Amino acid sequence: MDENESAVVLERVGKRYGDVVALDGLSLSVGRGELFGFLGANGAGKTTTIKLLTGQRVPDEGSVSVLGRDPSVDPVETRRHLGILPEREDPPSFVTPREYFGFVGRVRDIDSEMLAARVDGWTRRFAFREQLDTLCTDLSRGQRQKVMIAASFLHEPDLVFIDEPLANLDPIMQERLKEFLVAYTREENTVFLSTHHIDVAEEICTRVGVLRDGHLVEDRRLGDSAAGDDALLDVFLDEVDAP
Ligand SMILES: Nc1ncnc2c1ncn2[C@@H]1O[C@H](COP(=O)(O)OP(=O)(O)OP(=O)(O)O)[C@@H](O)[C@H]1O
């Protein structure tokens, strides 16, 4: 694939934290328009990878390209084109969702009418009209999660990194988010979904990669020739001892 068509390219990337090798020769390319499921056991290096791709950390070796840019060279400009939803992040406690969305709209330079329309879309999708003017500190965990998901998509970024977005959502809202992610990537946007939910990855992703000990051990396109493939869970079982 031409690098210009790739949303994400990592080439032989290494990253250490002191003596701990978090990434060890990781090479991966994710095309534009993919819904990419990034799987791997605890400590495999998924969060580290996303930190490198979003300019929060710099690789020790190898190269990283995001939408054709090196995120470590201009992290602020790179982040303008990205949506980022870490696994554990809450909106500020003493503002309402409406105020928080207004803040995000200003930071992301979203025209006010467009912002209102997008907030309305998310409010309907996630059924949280009654919470729009409630202080975030008084929202439930799932309601705060809805606010963070909506906020990360408000500027309709070309590429979104999301970590376990379904956690804390009820089953109906999980379905709505899954439908949204599939539709969003059909419009040539790219979603990089870090998750432990193999079933969800198999259900909605166009492709999955499995990380082990800081490098890719499986890179599988789903939906075309998947029928005869081994179960993805087996890729994980290979690395753990019996209890
Ligand atoms: N700031 C840090 N200092 C030292 N070691 C770290 C740091 N961050 C991560 N590590 C180590 O790097 C390795 C990869 O961690 P990382 O958080 O990237 O894994 P992960 O795949 O996201 O795991 P999980 O599924 O548990 O969230 C682990 O061994 C972890 O202990």
The ligand as a Tripos MOL2 file, in Angstrom:
@<TRIPOS>MOLECULE
LIG
   31    33     1     0     0
SMALL
NO_CHARGES

@<TRIPOS>ATOM
      1 N1          5.4790    4.7050   32.3720 N.pl3     1 LIG1
      2 C1          5.9600    3.4570   32.4000 C.ar      1 LIG1
      3 N2          7.0600    3.1570   33.1300 N.ar      1 LIG1
      4 C2          7.5470    1.9020   33.1480 C.ar      1 LIG1
      5 N3          7.0120    0.8540   32.4920 N.ar      1 LIG1
      6 C3          5.9200    1.0960   31.7560 C.ar      1 LIG1
      7 C4          5.3320    2.4010   31.6720 C.ar      1 LIG1
      8 N4          4.2390    2.3220   30.8670 N.ar      1 LIG1
      9 C5          4.1580    1.0330   30.4680 C.ar      1 LIG1
     10 N5          5.1570    0.3090   30.9990 N.ar      1 LIG1
     11 C6          5.4090   -1.1390   30.7620 C.3       1 LIG1
     12 O1          5.4450   -1.3460   29.3570 O.3       1 LIG1
     13 C7          4.7860   -2.5690   29.0130 C.3       1 LIG1
     14 C8          3.6580   -2.2650   28.0220 C.3       1 LIG1
     15 O2          2.6570   -1.5320   28.7240 O.3       1 LIG1
     16 P1          1.3530   -0.9820   28.0000 P.3       1 LIG1
     17 O3          0.6370   -0.1100   28.9760 O.co2     1 LIG1
     18 O4          1.7180   -0.3870   26.6920 O.co2     1 LIG1
     19 O5          0.5300   -2.3500   27.7290 O.3       1 LIG1
     20 P2         -0.9910   -2.5850   27.2960 P.3       1 LIG1
     21 O6         -0.9660   -3.5630   26.1780 O.co2     1 LIG1
     22 O7         -1.6750   -1.2970   27.0630 O.co2     1 LIG1
     23 O8         -1.5890   -3.3080   28.5910 O.3       1 LIG1
     24 P3         -3.0930   -3.3510   29.1990 P.3       1 LIG1
     25 O9         -3.9030   -4.2330   28.2810 O.co2     1 LIG1
     26 O10        -2.8820   -3.9970   30.5370 O.co2     1 LIG1
     27 O11        -3.6120   -1.9450   29.2940 O.co2     1 LIG1
     28 C9          4.3230   -3.1890   30.3250 C.3       1 LIG1
     29 O12         5.3090   -4.1210   30.7350 O.3       1 LIG1
     30 C10         4.2850   -2.0080   31.2950 C.3       1 LIG1
     31 O13         4.5380   -2.4320   32.6050 O.3       1 LIG1
@<TRIPOS>BOND
     1     1     2 1
     2     2     3 ar
     3     2     7 ar
     4     3     4 ar
     5     4     5 ar
     6     5     6 ar
     7     6     7 ar
     8     6    10 ar
     9     7     8 ar
    10     8     9 ar
    11     9    10 ar
    12    10    11 1
    13    11    12 1
    14    11    30 1
    15    12    13 1
    16    13    14 1
    17    13    28 1
    18    14    15 1
    19    15    16 1
    20    16    17 2
    21    16    18 1
    22    16    19 1
    23    19    20 1
    24    20    21 2
    25    20    22 1
    26    20    23 1
    27    23    24 1
    28    24    25 2
    29    24    26 1
    30    24    27 1
    31    28    29 1
    32    28    30 1
    33    30    31 1
@<TRIPOS>SUBSTRUCTURE
     1 LIG1         1 GROUP 0 **** ****
